[in-house]
Amino acid sequence: MSLVGILMSPKGLALDCYIARYTGVSPLNHVFALTAGFEARPAIVLRTEGRKSGRWYQVCLPYFHVGKEVMVVGSRGGMADDPHWAKNLQVKPSAEIYLNRKLQAVSARFAEGAEYEELWDMASSKVPTYSEYRQRCEGQRNIPLILLK
C-alpha cells in the first residue's frame, strides 16, 4: 500500500487529525503538496456537527488567513458533490476548530459573488491543484469557500 493509501485510510485520517491538532501540520497535506509541486499549507482540525446524525465529526484541512477569518476550501478533489463537512456547515454553521493547539468555537459563512472570485484567485494561486479540481466539477457544483470566524 502506498503512503497516500495509508494516510487516506480511516486510521491514517485519524492520525492526520491528531498530528495537525497538536502541530498545525498535516502529513497528508504535505504529501499532496509534494506530489503536486506546491508549498504545503498549515492545517486546522475542523469539527462539525452532523446535519442528520447530530454526532460530531472532524476533518483536517489546509487553511488560509483572510483578515481575522480562516478560510477552507471544500474541493473534495473535484468530485461532483460537496464534502460532508461543508454540507454540515450549510445546515449548522456553528463549529469548532483546533488552531494553534487551541480549540475555538467558530461560525461559518460561505463566500459568494465578487468576494468568492477574489478569494478563489488567491487560493488557486497558492494551491494550483484547486484549478484542476474546479475544472473536474465544472457545471456540477461551485467549490465552496468557507470563512470561519
LONUDO-667330 format. One record per residue (C-alpha): chain; x, y, z. Coordinates in nm, 2 decimals, always signed. Layout:
node chain A, px X, py Y, pz Z
...
! end
This chain:
node chain A, px +0.00, py +0.00, pz +0.00
node chain A, px +0.13, py +0.35, pz -0.09
node chain A, px +0.19, py +0.63, pz +0.16
node chain A, px -0.12, py +0.81, pz +0.03
node chain A, px -0.32, py +0.49, pz +0.07
node chain A, px -0.22, py +0.46, pz +0.43
node chain A, px -0.28, py +0.82, pz +0.51
node chain A, px -0.63, py +0.81, pz +0.34
node chain A, px -0.74, py +0.50, pz +0.54
node chain A, px -0.96, py +0.57, pz +0.84
node chain A, px -0.67, py +0.52, pz +1.08
node chain A, px -0.45, py +0.73, pz +0.87
node chain A, px -0.70, py +1.02, pz +0.86
node chain A, px -0.75, py +0.99, pz +1.24
node chain A, px -0.37, py +1.01, pz +1.28
node chain A, px -0.35, py +1.31, pz +1.04
node chain A, px -0.61, py +1.49, pz +1.25
node chain A, px -0.42, py +1.41, pz +1.57
node chain A, px -0.09, py +1.54, pz +1.44
node chain A, px -0.25, py +1.85, pz +1.30
node chain A, px -0.44, py +1.92, pz +1.62
node chain A, px -0.11, py +1.94, pz +1.81
node chain A, px +0.14, py +2.07, pz +1.55
node chain A, px -0.07, py +2.26, pz +1.29
node chain A, px +0.09, py +2.03, pz +1.02
node chain A, px -0.09, py +1.77, pz +0.82
node chain A, px +0.13, py +1.49, pz +0.69
node chain A, px -0.14, py +1.41, pz +0.42
node chain A, px -0.14, py +1.78, pz +0.31
node chain A, px +0.24, py +1.77, pz +0.28
node chain A, px +0.24, py +1.45, pz +0.07
node chain A, px -0.02, py +1.60, pz -0.17
node chain A, px +0.17, py +1.93, pz -0.19
node chain A, px +0.50, py +1.75, pz -0.26
node chain A, px +0.35, py +1.53, pz -0.53
node chain A, px +0.16, py +1.83, pz -0.69
node chain A, px +0.46, py +2.07, pz -0.67
node chain A, px +0.32, py +2.34, pz -0.45
node chain A, px +0.40, py +2.46, pz -0.09
node chain A, px +0.20, py +2.28, pz +0.18
node chain A, px -0.05, py +2.49, pz +0.37
node chain A, px -0.08, py +2.49, pz +0.75
node chain A, px -0.37, py +2.28, pz +0.88
node chain A, px -0.66, py +2.31, pz +1.11
node chain A, px -0.88, py +2.04, pz +1.25
node chain A, px -1.25, py +2.13, pz +1.18
node chain A, px -1.52, py +1.98, pz +1.40
node chain A, px -1.87, py +1.99, pz +1.26
node chain A, px -2.20, py +1.85, pz +1.39
node chain A, px -2.36, py +1.61, pz +1.16
node chain A, px -2.67, py +1.76, pz +0.99
node chain A, px -2.86, py +1.42, pz +1.02
node chain A, px -2.69, py +1.23, pz +1.30
node chain A, px -2.61, py +1.51, pz +1.54
node chain A, px -2.27, py +1.34, pz +1.60
node chain A, px -1.95, py +1.54, pz +1.59
node chain A, px -1.71, py +1.47, pz +1.31
node chain A, px -1.36, py +1.60, pz +1.25
node chain A, px -1.15, py +1.66, pz +0.94
node chain A, px -0.80, py +1.80, pz +0.89
node chain A, px -0.79, py +2.08, pz +0.63
node chain A, px -0.54, py +2.32, pz +0.49
node chain A, px -0.64, py +2.68, pz +0.55
node chain A, px -0.58, py +3.04, pz +0.46
node chain A, px -0.59, py +3.35, pz +0.68
node chain A, px -0.83, py +3.61, pz +0.54
node chain A, px -0.82, py +3.91, pz +0.77
node chain A, px -0.95, py +3.79, pz +1.10
node chain A, px -1.11, py +3.48, pz +0.95
node chain A, px -0.98, py +3.14, pz +0.85
node chain A, px -1.09, py +3.01, pz +0.51
node chain A, px -1.11, py +2.65, pz +0.40
node chain A, px -1.19, py +2.51, pz +0.05
node chain A, px -1.45, py +2.24, pz +0.00
node chain A, px -1.27, py +2.10, pz -0.30
node chain A, px -1.32, py +1.72, pz -0.23
node chain A, px -1.07, py +1.65, pz -0.51
node chain A, px -1.31, py +1.79, pz -0.77
node chain A, px -1.58, py +1.53, pz -0.71
node chain A, px -1.93, py +1.62, pz -0.82
node chain A, px -2.06, py +1.66, pz -0.46
node chain A, px -1.96, py +1.89, pz -0.18
node chain A, px -1.77, py +1.73, pz +0.12
node chain A, px -1.99, py +1.62, pz +0.41
node chain A, px -1.83, py +1.87, pz +0.64
node chain A, px -1.93, py +2.16, pz +0.41
node chain A, px -2.29, py +2.02, pz +0.39
node chain A, px -2.29, py +2.01, pz +0.77
node chain A, px -2.18, py +2.38, pz +0.78
node chain A, px -2.46, py +2.48, pz +0.54
node chain A, px -2.72, py +2.34, pz +0.78
node chain A, px -2.54, py +2.41, pz +1.11
node chain A, px -2.28, py +2.69, pz +1.07
node chain A, px -2.16, py +2.67, pz +1.43
node chain A, px -1.84, py +2.45, pz +1.45
node chain A, px -1.51, py +2.42, pz +1.63
node chain A, px -1.15, py +2.43, pz +1.51
node chain A, px -0.82, py +2.35, pz +1.65
node chain A, px -0.59, py +2.63, pz +1.55
node chain A, px -0.25, py +2.68, pz +1.72
node chain A, px -0.33, py +2.40, pz +1.95
node chain A, px -0.64, py +2.57, pz +2.09
node chain A, px -1.00, py +2.47, pz +2.05
node chain A, px -1.21, py +2.76, pz +1.93
node chain A, px -1.58, py +2.80, pz +1.86
node chain A, px -1.64, py +2.94, pz +1.51
node chain A, px -1.93, py +3.04, pz +1.29
node chain A, px -1.91, py +2.96, pz +0.92
node chain A, px -2.02, py +3.17, pz +0.62
node chain A, px -1.99, py +3.08, pz +0.25
node chain A, px -1.83, py +3.33, pz +0.02
node chain A, px -2.03, py +3.45, pz -0.27
node chain A, px -2.02, py +3.68, pz -0.57
node chain A, px -1.72, py +3.91, pz -0.61
node chain A, px -1.58, py +3.81, pz -0.27
node chain A, px -1.58, py +3.44, pz -0.39
node chain A, px -1.39, py +3.52, pz -0.71
node chain A, px -1.13, py +3.73, pz -0.52
node chain A, px -1.08, py +3.45, pz -0.27
node chain A, px -1.08, py +3.18, pz -0.54
node chain A, px -0.80, py +3.37, pz -0.72
node chain A, px -0.59, py +3.39, pz -0.40
node chain A, px -0.64, py +3.03, pz -0.30
node chain A, px -0.58, py +2.88, pz -0.65
node chain A, px -0.26, py +3.09, pz -0.69
node chain A, px -0.12, py +2.93, pz -0.37
node chain A, px -0.26, py +2.58, pz -0.44
node chain A, px -0.28, py +2.54, pz -0.82
node chain A, px -0.44, py +2.20, pz -0.78
node chain A, px -0.77, py +2.38, pz -0.69
node chain A, px -0.79, py +2.50, pz -1.05
node chain A, px -0.78, py +2.14, pz -1.17
node chain A, px -1.05, py +2.04, pz -0.92
node chain A, px -1.27, py +2.33, pz -1.04
node chain A, px -1.24, py +2.20, pz -1.40
node chain A, px -1.33, py +1.85, pz -1.29
node chain A, px -1.66, py +1.96, pz -1.13
node chain A, px -1.75, py +2.24, pz -1.36
node chain A, px -2.12, py +2.25, pz -1.44
node chain A, px -2.19, py +2.02, pz -1.14
node chain A, px -2.11, py +2.25, pz -0.85
node chain A, px -1.92, py +2.56, pz -0.73
node chain A, px -1.64, py +2.46, pz -0.50
node chain A, px -1.74, py +2.62, pz -0.17
node chain A, px -1.50, py +2.87, pz +0.00
node chain A, px -1.60, py +2.88, pz +0.37
node chain A, px -1.49, py +3.15, pz +0.61
node chain A, px -1.47, py +3.07, pz +0.98
node chain A, px -1.48, py +3.34, pz +1.24
! end
